Amino acid sequence: MSDNKVNMMNLYLIGSGFTKAVFSKSPLNNELLKALVSDRPDCAAQWLIDKYTTNDVEIALTRLDIDIRAYSEENAEIMSELKGLRRGIERDIGNFFSFFRATPELLEEKVWLKEFLQFVASNGNVAVSLNYDSVFEGALDCIGCWSPKGGYGPFQHGLIEDSEYAESPIAVLKMHGSTTFKIAEHANAPHLRAVNFLFDEYFFPVSAKNKHFGYGLGKGETYLIAPSFVKIPTVEMSYCMIDALKAASESRNLIVVGCGLRPEDSFLTILLTHFLRQRDWQKRKIIIVDPYADKIASRIKEYWGVDVDKCIVSIEEGIEESIKQLQDAIG
């Protein structure tokens, strides 16, 4: 066990259930392909559904990734076509989720959201967001609790003056990418590509007011890691993962909001394991806020194989209905 001393910080794990609580039309993972087709019937998602006869985006994309690998040795032309379809899916996902964003008016309408975010954004807290949309960090920005200085963890935007902003009270680590991320040729090495974030008032209405700082001189593409069993991160996403593991070792609570902890996302299993693999593990808590919290908790208990019951708190409701319970559980 580690000797790390637990401080007062909390680590939040934010899943698609959070955005769905804010926008009822935002799809969960198992609803994504149908939502993409509904938004644009001629999109690549329909091809995926027809080709692999499934509405599960992770199964469909995993099978596509396997086919791409198989054809890389058999038929370069088919492989190229399949890669193009995969890029099409990524573009469709990015375009779809870019419309889900936070505004000051949204915070006025959703009183529970402001209440939730105000205690989430304590100094030193870290949030791992698995969501492609910018609703979580954008809403934090709307209440003055996010800044581009440390707000995306290891990312620094070259056009932002450090002196203009205070350190962000919370770091949001988006290891699956984001509608706010672009990948583009590296300025000093055109044969390489790098990822950075957009600082635009469309996504950050308060801190980026009247600002439209892009990345890649207009040549960048939205960067996200599509939901396949095969996830290959860039070095920047790996930095986010390392920061998340550090936060897990230093936090007293791991708070899971709207995330099913799907076992195929192996990094989440490692994160969870690292959180409890500490000398003082019995004093730590995993707090799960989700309509299926008990089911998620049961999987965690089965995985550990030892008595971790006292470490797990299940709140089997949506986040909008359970803020007081969550506050009491955190203590």
C-alpha positions in Angstrom: 0.0 0.0 0.0 1.1 3.6 -0.7 2.1 5.9 2.1 0.4 8.9 0.5 -1.4 11.1 2.9 -5.0 11.9 2.0 -5.8 15.6 2.0 -9.2 17.1 1.7 -9.5 17.0 -2.1 -12.1 15.0 -4.0 -11.9 13.3 -7.3 -15.0 13.5 -9.5 -15.7 11.1 -12.3 -18.2 12.7 -14.7 -20.1 10.5 -17.2 -22.8 11.0 -19.8 -25.5 10.8 -17.2 -24.4 14.2 -16.0 -25.1 15.9 -19.4 -28.3 14.0 -19.7 -29.5 15.4 -16.4 -28.9 18.9 -17.8 -30.1 18.2 -21.4 -32.6 15.4 -21.6 -32.0 14.9 -25.3 -28.3 14.2 -24.7 -27.7 10.5 -25.4 -26.1 7.9 -23.1 -23.5 5.7 -24.7 -26.0 3.0 -25.7 -28.2 5.6 -27.4 -25.5 7.4 -29.4 -25.7 5.8 -32.8 -29.4 6.2 -33.0 -29.1 9.8 -31.9 -26.5 10.5 -34.6 -28.8 9.0 -37.3 -31.7 10.9 -36.0 -29.7 14.1 -36.3 -28.5 13.3 -39.8 -29.8 10.2 -41.5 -27.0 10.2 -44.2 -24.2 10.1 -41.6 -21.6 7.3 -41.1 -23.5 6.0 -38.1 -26.2 4.5 -40.3 -23.5 2.6 -42.2 -22.1 1.3 -38.9 -25.6 0.1 -37.7 -26.3 -1.7 -41.1 -22.8 -3.2 -41.4 -22.5 -4.6 -37.9 -26.3 -5.0 -37.0 -26.0 -3.4 -33.6 -26.9 -0.1 -32.0 -24.1 -0.4 -29.5 -21.5 2.2 -30.6 -18.6 0.5 -28.8 -19.3 -2.9 -30.3 -19.7 -1.5 -33.8 -16.6 0.7 -33.6 -14.5 -2.2 -32.1 -15.5 -4.4 -35.0 -14.7 -1.6 -37.4 -11.2 -1.3 -35.8 -10.7 -5.0 -36.2 -11.6 -4.9 -39.8 -9.3 -1.9 -40.4 -6.5 -3.9 -38.9 -7.3 -7.0 -40.9 -7.5 -5.2 -44.2 -4.2 -3.4 -43.5 -2.5 -6.6 -44.7 -5.0 -7.8 -47.2 -6.5 -4.8 -49.1 -5.1 -1.3 -48.7 -8.0 0.3 -50.7 -10.7 -1.2 -48.4 -8.6 -0.3 -45.4 -8.5 3.3 -46.6 -12.2 3.4 -47.1 -12.8 2.0 -43.6 -10.5 4.6 -42.0 -12.4 7.3 -43.8 -15.7 6.0 -42.3 -14.1 6.0 -38.9 -13.0 9.6 -39.3 -16.6 10.4 -40.5 -18.0 8.9 -37.2 -15.6 11.0 -35.2 -16.6 14.2 -37.1 -20.3 13.3 -36.6 -19.8 12.8 -32.9 -17.9 16.1 -32.5 -20.5 18.1 -34.5 -23.4 16.5 -32.6 -22.0 17.2 -29.1 -20.8 20.7 -29.9 -24.5 21.9 -29.6 -24.6 20.8 -25.9 -23.0 23.7 -24.1 -23.5 25.8 -21.0 -24.7 29.4 -20.8 -25.5 31.8 -18.0 -29.2 31.4 -18.8 -28.9 27.7 -18.4 -27.5 28.1 -14.9 -30.4 30.5 -14.0 -32.9 27.8 -15.2 -31.1 24.9 -13.5 -30.8 25.9 -9.9 -29.6 22.4 -8.9 -26.8 22.6 -11.4 -25.3 25.8 -9.8 -25.7 24.3 -6.3 -23.9 21.1 -7.4 -21.0 22.9 -9.1 -20.4 25.3 -6.3 -19.3 22.6 -3.9 -17.6 20.6 -6.7 -15.3 23.5 -7.5 -13.4 23.6 -4.2 -9.8 24.5 -4.6 -7.7 21.5 -5.4 -10.5 19.2 -6.6 -10.0 17.3 -9.8 -12.7 16.1 -12.2 -12.2 13.4 -14.8 -14.8 14.0 -17.5 -15.5 11.2 -20.0 -17.9 13.4 -22.0 -17.2 14.9 -25.4 -19.4 17.9 -24.7 -18.2 21.0 -22.8 -21.3 21.3 -20.5 -19.5 20.5 -17.2 -16.5 22.8 -17.6 -18.6 25.5 -19.4 -21.1 25.6 -16.5 -18.2 25.9 -14.1 -17.0 28.8 -16.2 -20.4 30.4 -16.0 -20.2 30.6 -12.2 -16.6 31.9 -12.2 -15.2 28.5 -11.1 -13.0 27.6 -14.1 -10.2 29.3 -15.9 -7.9 28.4 -18.8 -5.0 28.5 -16.4 -4.9 24.9 -15.2 -8.6 24.3 -16.0 -7.7 21.6 -18.5 -4.9 20.1 -16.4 -1.7 19.9 -18.5 -2.9 22.0 -21.4 -1.7 25.5 -21.9 -2.9 27.7 -24.7 -0.1 29.8 -26.3 -2.4 32.8 -27.0 -3.5 33.2 -23.4 -1.7 35.5 -21.0 -1.0 33.8 -17.7 -1.2 37.1 -15.8 -4.8 37.7 -17.0 -6.3 34.7 -15.1 -6.1 33.2 -11.7 -5.4 29.5 -11.3 -8.5 27.4 -12.0 -10.0 26.2 -8.7 -10.6 22.8 -10.4 -8.9 20.9 -13.1 -11.0 19.0 -15.6 -9.2 16.1 -17.3 -10.9 15.1 -20.5 -9.0 11.9 -21.5 -11.5 10.9 -24.3 -11.0 14.3 -26.0 -13.6 17.0 -26.4 -15.5 19.2 -28.8 -13.2 22.0 -27.4 -10.1 20.1 -28.4 -8.3 20.3 -31.8 -5.5 18.2 -33.2 -3.2 19.9 -35.7 0.3 19.9 -37.1 2.9 20.9 -34.6 4.1 24.5 -35.2 7.8 23.5 -35.1 7.5 20.1 -36.6 4.8 19.8 -39.4 5.3 16.0 -39.6 4.0 15.7 -36.0 0.6 16.5 -34.6 -0.4 18.0 -31.2 -3.6 18.5 -29.3 -4.7 21.7 -27.6 -8.0 23.4 -26.6 -10.1 26.2 -28.1 -10.6 29.2 -25.9 -13.8 30.6 -27.3 -16.8 32.3 -25.7 -19.1 29.8 -27.4 -17.9 27.2 -24.9 -16.7 29.5 -22.1 -19.0 32.5 -21.9 -17.4 34.2 -18.9 -13.6 33.7 -19.0 -13.4 33.8 -22.9 -15.9 36.7 -23.4 -15.2 38.3 -26.7 -12.4 35.9 -27.4 -12.1 33.4 -30.2 -8.7 31.7 -29.8 -8.4 28.6 -32.0 -5.7 26.1 -32.5 -3.9 25.0 -35.7 -4.4 28.1 -37.8 -7.8 26.9 -39.0 -6.3 23.5 -40.1 -7.1 21.6 -36.9 -9.7 18.9 -36.6 -11.9 18.2 -33.5 -10.0 15.7 -31.4 -11.9 12.9 -29.6 -11.3 9.3 -29.0 -14.3 7.5 -30.4 -16.0 4.9 -28.0 -14.3 1.7 -29.1 -12.7 -1.0 -27.0 -9.6 0.1 -28.9 -8.6 3.5 -27.5 -5.2 4.8 -28.5 -4.4 8.1 -26.8 -2.1 10.9 -27.9 0.7 11.9 -25.5 -1.5 14.8 -24.2 -4.3 12.3 -23.3 -1.7 10.1 -21.6 -0.6 13.2 -19.5 -4.3 13.5 -18.4 -4.4 9.9 -17.4 -1.2 10.3 -15.3 -2.7 13.4 -13.6 -5.9 11.5 -12.9 -4.0 8.7 -11.2 -2.1 11.2 -9.1 -5.4 12.8 -8.0 -6.8 9.4 -7.2 -3.9 8.6 -4.8 -4.3 12.0 -3.1 -8.1 12.2 -2.8 -10.3 11.2 0.2 -13.4 10.6 -1.9 -13.9 9.3 -5.5 -17.3 10.6 -6.6 -18.9 8.9 -9.6 -21.6 11.0 -11.3 -23.6 9.5 -14.2 -21.0 7.0 -15.2 -21.7 3.2 -15.4 -18.0 2.3 -15.0 -18.2 0.0 -18.0 -15.6 -2.8 -17.5 -14.3 -2.5 -21.1 -12.9 1.0 -20.2 -9.8 -0.5 -18.6 -8.4 2.8 -17.5 -11.4 3.4 -15.2 -10.6 0.0 -13.5 -7.0 1.1 -13.0 -8.2 4.5 -11.6 -10.5 2.8 -9.2 -7.9 0.3 -8.1 -5.3 3.0 -7.5 -7.7 5.0 -5.4 -8.3 2.1 -3.0 -4.8 0.7 -3.2 -3.5 3.0 -0.4 -2.5 2.4 3.2 -5.5 4.2 4.5 -8.0 2.7 2.1 -10.5 2.0 4.8 -11.0 5.7 5.4 -11.7 6.4 1.7 -15.1 6.5 0.1 -16.4 5.7 -3.4 -19.7 7.6 -3.8 -21.8 6.6 -6.7 -24.6 8.9 -7.9 -26.6 7.1 -10.6 -30.1 5.6 -11.0 -28.2 2.2 -11.2 -25.8 2.9 -8.4 -26.5 -0.4 -6.5 -25.7 -2.4 -9.6 -22.5 -0.4 -10.2 -21.5 -0.9 -6.6 -22.1 -4.6 -6.8 -19.6 -4.9 -9.7 -17.0 -3.0 -7.7 -17.4 -5.3 -4.7 -17.2 -8.4 -7.0 -14.0 -7.0 -8.6 -12.2 -6.5 -5.4 -13.1 -9.8 -3.8 -12.5 -8.4 -0.3 -14.9 -6.5 2.0 -15.1 -3.0 0.7 -18.7 -2.4 1.6 -17.9 0.4 4.1 -16.0 2.2 1.4 -18.9 2.4 -1.1 -21.9 4.7 -0.8 -24.7 4.2 -3.3 -27.1 7.1 -4.1 -29.6 5.5 -6.5 -31.0 8.7 -8.0 -30.0 11.3 -10.6 -27.7 14.1 -9.6 -30.4 16.7 -9.8 -32.4 14.9 -7.1 -29.6 13.9 -4.7 -27.3 16.9 -4.0 -28.1 17.0 -0.3 -27.4 13.2 0.0 -24.2 13.7 -1.8 -23.1 16.6 0.4 -23.9 14.5 3.5 -21.9 11.5 2.1 -18.9 13.7 1.4 -19.1 15.1 4.9 
